[in-house]
Amino acid sequence: MESIRPDNTDPIPLRPTPSQFGTIMMRFVGLLAIAIAILAFVYSR
């Protein structure tokens, strides 16, 4: 059985990791909205 080898010896590229920027921004905006809601509630009392 013949072994199949690639032409170049570069390491196999790993799949690109999805950017975490979107999830970080969503968490930041969510926590900011919660903080604003709590402060508004406390201020209105």
Backbone as XML, in Angstrom:
<?xml version="1.0"?>
<chain id="A" units="angstrom">
  <residue number="1" name="MET">
    <atom name="N" x="0.848" y="-1.179" z="0.000"/>
    <atom name="CA" x="0.000" y="0.000" z="0.000"/>
    <atom name="C" x="0.891" y="1.239" z="0.000"/>
  </residue>
  <residue number="2" name="GLU">
    <atom name="N" x="0.575" y="2.161" z="-0.873"/>
    <atom name="CA" x="1.410" y="3.352" z="-1.037"/>
    <atom name="C" x="0.942" y="4.450" z="-0.088"/>
  </residue>
  <residue number="3" name="SER">
    <atom name="N" x="1.898" y="5.062" z="0.610"/>
    <atom name="CA" x="1.523" y="6.151" z="1.519"/>
    <atom name="C" x="1.364" y="7.444" z="0.730"/>
  </residue>
  <residue number="4" name="ILE">
    <atom name="N" x="0.350" y="8.194" z="1.090"/>
    <atom name="CA" x="0.077" y="9.458" z="0.405"/>
    <atom name="C" x="0.607" y="10.586" z="1.284"/>
  </residue>
  <residue number="5" name="ARG">
    <atom name="N" x="1.482" y="11.404" z="0.725"/>
    <atom name="CA" x="2.069" y="12.506" z="1.488"/>
    <atom name="C" x="1.817" y="13.810" z="0.759"/>
  </residue>
  <residue number="6" name="PRO">
    <atom name="N" x="1.599" y="14.878" z="1.501"/>
    <atom name="CA" x="1.396" y="16.179" z="0.842"/>
    <atom name="C" x="2.699" y="16.681" z="0.226"/>
  </residue>
  <residue number="7" name="ASP">
    <atom name="N" x="2.578" y="17.579" z="-0.742"/>
    <atom name="CA" x="3.765" y="18.126" z="-1.407"/>
    <atom name="C" x="4.605" y="18.962" z="-0.454"/>
  </residue>
  <residue number="8" name="ASN">
    <atom name="N" x="3.940" y="19.754" z="0.374"/>
    <atom name="CA" x="4.698" y="20.594" z="1.311"/>
    <atom name="C" x="4.687" y="19.957" z="2.690"/>
  </residue>
  <residue number="9" name="THR">
    <atom name="N" x="5.651" y="20.343" z="3.517"/>
    <atom name="CA" x="5.764" y="19.757" z="4.850"/>
    <atom name="C" x="5.265" y="20.719" z="5.919"/>
  </residue>
  <residue number="10" name="ASP">
    <atom name="N" x="4.452" y="21.698" z="5.531"/>
    <atom name="CA" x="3.898" y="22.630" z="6.511"/>
    <atom name="C" x="2.980" y="21.866" z="7.458"/>
  </residue>
  <residue number="11" name="PRO">
    <atom name="N" x="2.905" y="22.294" z="8.722"/>
    <atom name="CA" x="1.968" y="21.627" z="9.636"/>
    <atom name="C" x="0.530" y="21.844" z="9.179"/>
  </residue>
  <residue number="12" name="ILE">
    <atom name="N" x="-0.311" y="20.909" z="9.537"/>
    <atom name="CA" x="-1.713" y="20.993" z="9.132"/>
    <atom name="C" x="-2.344" y="22.204" z="9.817"/>
  </residue>
  <residue number="13" name="PRO">
    <atom name="N" x="-2.918" y="23.131" z="9.063"/>
    <atom name="CA" x="-3.514" y="24.310" z="9.707"/>
    <atom name="C" x="-4.763" y="23.925" z="10.488"/>
  </residue>
  <residue number="14" name="LEU">
    <atom name="N" x="-4.827" y="24.402" z="11.708"/>
    <atom name="CA" x="-6.011" y="24.147" z="12.516"/>
    <atom name="C" x="-7.132" y="25.043" z="12.037"/>
  </residue>
  <residue number="15" name="ARG">
    <atom name="N" x="-8.344" y="24.614" z="12.283"/>
    <atom name="CA" x="-9.465" y="25.438" z="11.842"/>
    <atom name="C" x="-9.427" y="26.768" z="12.596"/>
  </residue>
  <residue number="16" name="PRO">
    <atom name="N" x="-9.750" y="27.863" z="11.921"/>
    <atom name="CA" x="-9.662" y="29.166" z="12.576"/>
    <atom name="C" x="-10.641" y="29.257" z="13.739"/>
  </residue>
  <residue number="17" name="THR">
    <atom name="N" x="-10.152" y="29.738" z="14.867"/>
    <atom name="CA" x="-11.027" y="29.869" z="16.026"/>
    <atom name="C" x="-11.994" y="31.019" z="15.795"/>
  </residue>
  <residue number="18" name="PRO">
    <atom name="N" x="-13.257" y="30.828" z="16.102"/>
    <atom name="CA" x="-14.219" y="31.921" z="15.914"/>
    <atom name="C" x="-13.878" y="33.073" z="16.842"/>
  </residue>
  <residue number="19" name="SER">
    <atom name="N" x="-14.033" y="34.268" z="16.333"/>
    <atom name="CA" x="-13.651" y="35.428" z="17.142"/>
    <atom name="C" x="-14.578" y="35.542" z="18.339"/>
  </residue>
  <residue number="20" name="GLN">
    <atom name="N" x="-14.005" y="35.747" z="19.497"/>
    <atom name="CA" x="-14.773" y="35.851" z="20.729"/>
    <atom name="C" x="-15.237" y="37.282" z="20.972"/>
  </residue>
  <residue number="21" name="PHE">
    <atom name="N" x="-14.921" y="38.183" z="20.042"/>
    <atom name="CA" x="-15.260" y="39.596" z="20.239"/>
    <atom name="C" x="-16.769" y="39.783" z="20.354"/>
  </residue>
  <residue number="22" name="GLY">
    <atom name="N" x="-17.530" y="39.077" z="19.551"/>
    <atom name="CA" x="-18.981" y="39.224" z="19.576"/>
    <atom name="C" x="-19.578" y="38.814" z="20.905"/>
  </residue>
  <residue number="23" name="THR">
    <atom name="N" x="-19.142" y="37.676" z="21.432"/>
    <atom name="CA" x="-19.701" y="37.217" z="22.703"/>
    <atom name="C" x="-19.271" y="38.131" z="23.840"/>
  </residue>
  <residue number="24" name="ILE">
    <atom name="N" x="-18.035" y="38.634" z="23.787"/>
    <atom name="CA" x="-17.589" y="39.556" z="24.833"/>
    <atom name="C" x="-18.423" y="40.832" z="24.791"/>
  </residue>
  <residue number="25" name="MET">
    <atom name="N" x="-18.693" y="41.343" z="23.587"/>
    <atom name="CA" x="-19.499" y="42.568" z="23.476"/>
    <atom name="C" x="-20.927" y="42.322" z="23.953"/>
  </residue>
  <residue number="26" name="MET">
    <atom name="N" x="-21.495" y="41.159" z="23.633"/>
    <atom name="CA" x="-22.858" y="40.863" z="24.069"/>
    <atom name="C" x="-22.928" y="40.796" z="25.590"/>
  </residue>
  <residue number="27" name="ARG">
    <atom name="N" x="-21.935" y="40.164" z="26.228"/>
    <atom name="CA" x="-21.916" y="40.099" z="27.688"/>
    <atom name="C" x="-21.768" y="41.485" z="28.284"/>
  </residue>
  <residue number="28" name="PHE">
    <atom name="N" x="-20.876" y="42.294" z="27.701"/>
    <atom name="CA" x="-20.653" y="43.640" z="28.208"/>
    <atom name="C" x="-21.927" y="44.465" z="28.122"/>
  </residue>
  <residue number="29" name="VAL">
    <atom name="N" x="-22.578" y="44.426" z="26.959"/>
    <atom name="CA" x="-23.807" y="45.204" z="26.774"/>
    <atom name="C" x="-24.896" y="44.691" z="27.707"/>
  </residue>
  <residue number="30" name="GLY">
    <atom name="N" x="-24.993" y="43.378" z="27.878"/>
    <atom name="CA" x="-26.005" y="42.823" z="28.780"/>
    <atom name="C" x="-25.776" y="43.246" z="30.222"/>
  </residue>
  <residue number="31" name="LEU">
    <atom name="N" x="-24.532" y="43.148" z="30.684"/>
    <atom name="CA" x="-24.233" y="43.559" z="32.059"/>
    <atom name="C" x="-24.437" y="45.054" z="32.233"/>
  </residue>
  <residue number="32" name="LEU">
    <atom name="N" x="-24.096" y="45.837" z="31.221"/>
    <atom name="CA" x="-24.307" y="47.287" z="31.289"/>
    <atom name="C" x="-25.796" y="47.601" z="31.388"/>
  </residue>
  <residue number="33" name="ALA">
    <atom name="N" x="-26.615" y="46.913" z="30.607"/>
    <atom name="CA" x="-28.061" y="47.146" z="30.655"/>
    <atom name="C" x="-28.620" y="46.763" z="32.025"/>
  </residue>
  <residue number="34" name="ILE">
    <atom name="N" x="-28.151" y="45.657" z="32.597"/>
    <atom name="CA" x="-28.615" y="45.237" z="33.923"/>
    <atom name="C" x="-28.217" y="46.268" z="34.971"/>
  </residue>
  <residue number="35" name="ALA">
    <atom name="N" x="-26.975" y="46.754" z="34.894"/>
    <atom name="CA" x="-26.509" y="47.758" z="35.859"/>
    <atom name="C" x="-27.324" y="49.034" z="35.749"/>
  </residue>
  <residue number="36" name="ILE">
    <atom name="N" x="-27.616" y="49.460" z="34.519"/>
    <atom name="CA" x="-28.418" y="50.676" z="34.340"/>
    <atom name="C" x="-29.820" y="50.463" z="34.888"/>
  </residue>
  <residue number="37" name="ALA">
    <atom name="N" x="-30.399" y="49.288" z="34.659"/>
    <atom name="CA" x="-31.744" y="49.011" z="35.162"/>
    <atom name="C" x="-31.760" y="49.038" z="36.694"/>
  </residue>
  <residue number="38" name="ILE">
    <atom name="N" x="-30.746" y="48.437" z="37.329"/>
    <atom name="CA" x="-30.688" y="48.427" z="38.795"/>
    <atom name="C" x="-30.522" y="49.845" z="39.329"/>
  </residue>
  <residue number="39" name="LEU">
    <atom name="N" x="-29.626" y="50.619" z="38.714"/>
    <atom name="CA" x="-29.423" y="51.999" z="39.166"/>
    <atom name="C" x="-30.684" y="52.833" z="38.965"/>
  </residue>
  <residue number="40" name="ALA">
    <atom name="N" x="-31.382" y="52.653" z="37.880"/>
    <atom name="CA" x="-32.631" y="53.386" z="37.637"/>
    <atom name="C" x="-33.685" y="52.990" z="38.673"/>
  </residue>
  <residue number="41" name="PHE">
    <atom name="N" x="-33.755" y="51.704" z="39.003"/>
    <atom name="CA" x="-34.713" y="51.243" z="39.988"/>
    <atom name="C" x="-34.400" y="51.830" z="41.368"/>
  </residue>
  <residue number="42" name="VAL">
    <atom name="N" x="-33.130" y="51.814" z="41.756"/>
    <atom name="CA" x="-32.738" y="52.367" z="43.039"/>
    <atom name="C" x="-32.979" y="53.865" z="43.082"/>
  </residue>
  <residue number="43" name="TYR">
    <atom name="N" x="-32.690" y="54.545" z="41.997"/>
    <atom name="CA" x="-32.858" y="55.997" z="41.953"/>
    <atom name="C" x="-34.320" y="56.401" z="42.002"/>
  </residue>
  <residue number="44" name="SER">
    <atom name="N" x="-35.201" y="55.577" z="41.413"/>
    <atom name="CA" x="-36.614" y="55.938" z="41.354"/>
    <atom name="C" x="-37.326" y="55.708" z="42.690"/>
  </residue>
  <residue number="45" name="ARG">
    <atom name="N" x="-36.717" y="54.986" z="43.607"/>
    <atom name="CA" x="-37.354" y="54.723" z="44.898"/>
    <atom name="C" x="-37.243" y="55.916" z="45.819"/>
  </residue>
</chain>
